[in-house]
Amino acid sequence: MSGVTTFETMGTVVSLRGATPEAASEVRAVFAGYDHRYSLYDPSSVLSRVADGSVRLADTPSEVRDVYALALDWRERTGGAFTPHRPDGVIDLSGVVKALAIRDAGAVL
């Protein structure tokens, strides 16, 4: 075990305490994978391409559509307090994606 590992991802900072270097590397990879697929700041991400209109949501990988469906479910369950749509209509899955990345990182640890 080691001390504290921190890294920036998804517009925030992740801190791991007591993770081995190998586990920390795996956790970093989990977050990087989600960030690569769903970042609205990376023009090559699937979600950025949906936002710019070069890819239709219906043509994205099933995983992306499943995360969108989960976000819609969260919107329903919260009575609209949570929404996967920004005021400009762009799909923003960052809330759901961060939760999924934390879940998957926890499975690594």
N, C-alpha and C positions, 0 to 999 in steps of 0.2 A: 504494500500500500504506500501511497505517497501523500503529499500535502494537498494543496488546492490547485486545481487547474481551471483557468478561465479562458474563454474565447468569445469573440463577438460573432453573432449570427442573427439573422432575421430581425435586425434593428434593435437587438438587445444583447445582454451579456449572460452567458451561461457560466455558472460556477459549480465545479464538482469537487467534493471533499472526499479524500480517502480512496479515490479511484486509482487503479494501477495505470501506468502509461498506456498499456494496450487497451484497457477499457475506455480510457479517456479518448483515445484515438477513434475507437468504434463509435462512441457517443458523438464526437465531432462529425464523423461521417454520416450518422443518422440525420443530424441537423443540416449538414451540407446538402444531402439528397433532397430533403424537403425544400430547402431554400432554392435549390437549382430548379425544381419543378414549379414552385408557386410564387416566387418573388416577382413583385411588380416593378422592381428596380433593375432587374436583369432582363434586357431586351430579348435574350434567347430563351427565357423560361416559357413554358407552355402557357401559363396564365398571362404573361405579358403579351404573348402573341394573340391570345383571345382578346385582351384589352385593346390591342391596336387593330383588331379586325382581320388579321392575316390568317387566323384559324377560328373556325366555329367551335363553340363549346361541344356540340354534338360530335365533332371530329377529333376530340381529344382522347387520350387513353382512358379506359374505363376507370382507372384509379382516380383520375382527376374528376370525372363525373360523379364518382362515389363520394368524394370529399365534398363536392358541391351539394349533393343530395343530403349529406350529413349536416352541412351548414344550413340548408333549408329546413331540416328537421329542428335544428337548434332555434331557428327563427320562429317556427311554429310553437315550440315548447316554451319559449320566452315571451310569447305574445307580441313578437316584433321588436323586443328590446335589443336582441342580437340580430344583426342582418349581415349577409355576405355581400351586400351591395353598397358601394359608396354612394354619396349623394349624386355623383355624376353618372351613376349606373354601372360603373366598372365593377366586375366581380373581384372581391378582395377576401380571400380565404385565410388571411393571416392568423386570425383568432383560432380557427379550427386546426390549422396546420401546426401552430405552436403546441397546442394540446396534444396532437397526434405525435409530434416529435418528442415531447416529454414522455409520453406513454412508451414509445419505442425505445427511447434512451433508457428508461427505467428497466425495460426488459433486458437490455444489454448488461446493466449493472446487477 
